[in-house]
Amino acid sequence: MTGIVVADDHEVVRAGFAALLDTQPDFTVLGTAADGAQAVRACRELRPDVVLMDVRMPGTDGIEATRRLLAGADPGAPGASGFLLKDW
């Protein structure tokens, strides 16, 4: 089972991605976050395998949140490995 945290400042997007991912049999959404600071707290508490992180959020953005999550991490730990555009 792959644990996921979804971080996005738009509630509809956040809820939509979380609901869609939760329908997959090998995924489980562990939590959601409305900004980067919440994402960091959620990830430290919930220890997900994957974080779906919006880049542009008020306050702590997704890039800074990713930096904070990786600070002091094992040098072999994966970082941001890709991106998706919300605009189709």
JOTA-V86228 format. One record per backbone hydrogen bond with DSSP energy under -1.0 kcal/mol. NH is the residue of the N-H (numbers start at 0). CO is the residue of the C=O. If there is no record, write none. Layout:
nh=(NH | NH)
co=(CO | CO)
This chain:
nh=(1 | 3 | 4 | 5 | 6 | 7 | 13 | 14 | 15 | 16 | 17 | 18 | 19 | 20 | 21 | 22 | 23 | 26 | 27 | 29 | 30 | 32 | 35 | 38 | 39 | 40 | 41 | 42 | 43 | 44 | 45 | 46 | 48 | 49 | 51 | 53 | 61 | 64 | 65 | 66 | 67 | 68 | 69 | 70 | 72 | 76)
co=(25 | 27 | 49 | 30 | 51 | 32 | 9 | 10 | 11 | 12 | 13 | 14 | 15 | 16 | 17 | 19 | 20 | 23 | 1 | 3 | 3 | 5 | 59 | 34 | 35 | 36 | 37 | 38 | 39 | 40 | 41 | 42 | 2 | 2 | 4 | 6 | 54 | 60 | 61 | 62 | 63 | 64 | 65 | 66 | 69 | 73)
